[in-house]
């Protein structure tokens, strides 16, 4: 008899998990609180950049790719660095379209997707399931995140922007705190960009307000012009968010593997998380240790012990020394070249 899985959340992790589980013979129901997949206003606060590695098994269709880019141009401590991926393609996604693509392939494999259904307790799901996967994002339903393991972001999507970066993602690493400002190109025809700031710090209300103020001041100083189409902000879980399992609930995506501690990349990690879930649920050891071991089996997704150290010493170590170390470490994790 097929195992019945209830997935809470129709984001990248939830929909990709539904696809892989249905493909492996599980009976899957996805509960998404918004009425339409891909129209979550909270789901576009990320920069939408994504690294497609050669061994990826879910490739975004061309309709879900806003822009292909060559790499990342890093500005830090008066120097410039270029990160170029090896055996991989770096893109900026149209995330709503990518989510609808994931929903389509999940449904084709037999997954049931129920929209407009908010889940707050297990009673809202009912008893017709064997296991729950909480992929509900940065504010998971069945646990609270450790706030010290979260960063903060504020982003604006701007059309007709006068600082369109062309074929590179740009990051400006900050001097006064550990974090960076990004400018990601989305549309060559309309010169649309995602421009935002991310702080790898405790995500309190003051930090969120400060991020918005910082970006406003930076835009004024650099003469940034254009029409603001959208503003978004929120917390970003950085690294593994324990517990990974609680009773009959398995966490996934932001509630589990989180975003990369240094780059903030979350889509690649959510897809990796989703791909291992069927094998984990089929395994003999469904426990925290076994789940973590499977998640961290790929070197790209191993925990980053240096992260906590960097946060504690960032006020003492000159950025000219700290950032090159972090950049080399990041390039190694992503199998990329740093110049």
C-alpha positions, 0 to 999 in steps of 0.5 A: 500500500502506498504511503500517504504524504501530506505536504504543507506549502506549495513553494519550491521545496513542497512542489519538488518534494511532491514531484519526486514522491509521486514519481516514487509511488507515494500518494501525495497531497499538497496544501497551499494557502494561496489560491494560485500556485506562483502568486505568493507575494512573499515568494519573490523576496529572493533575488531569484538567482539559481545555479543549474548544475550538470547533474540536476534532474529538474531543469527550469524550462525556458519560459521560467528563465528570465535571464542567463548570466555568466557569473557573479561580480563581487565588489568588496573592500575596494576590490573586484572578484569574479565567480564563474561556475564550472559545468553549470549554468547560472540563471535568474528565474521567473520564480512564479513561472518556475513554481507553476512548472513544478506544480505541473510536473508534480500533478502529471506524476499523480500528486494532488495540489489543493490551493486556498487551504491554510494549514495551522494544525494537524487537525486541518489536514485530518488523519488520512496521511502517514506522514507530514512534510512541512515545507511552509517556508520561513515561518513553518507551521509545526515549529519555530525557527531559531532567530539567531540562525536567520538573516534579513532581506529587503528587495525592490524589483525596478523597471527601466533601471539605469544601472542594469548589470548586463550578463553578470550578477553583482554583489556589493559586500558591506563594510559595516556588517556581514552581508551584501547588496545585490543587483540581479538582471531580469529583463534585457528589454525593459532593464528590469532588475532585482536590487536588494540587501541581505544581512547575515544577522539576527532578524529582528524588526529593527534590522528589517527597518534598517535594511530598507533604510540602507537600500534607500540611502545606497540608491540615492548615493549611486543615483539609481533610477527606475520604476519600482514594481514591487517591494518585499522583505522578510527573514531568511533561514541560514543553514540547517534549522534543527530539529529536522524531524518532529514526531511524524513531521519531516521539515523541508526547504527553508524549515530544514536545509535553509539558504546557504550561509554565505550566498543566501542561495535557497532554490538549489538547496530546496531542490536538493532537499526534495530529491532525497526525501523519497529515499529517506522515507523508504529507508529503515532509519527515519530519524534526525541523524539519518536525514541530516546525513543524507542531506549533507552527503553532497559537499555543496550542502555540508554545514559551514562551521566558519559561518558562526566564526565569521559572524563573531569576528566580523567586527574585528577582522578587516574586510580586506582579509575576511571577504577573500576567505569567504569568497574562496570558500564559497567558490569551492562549495559551488565548484566555481572559479574565483578570479 
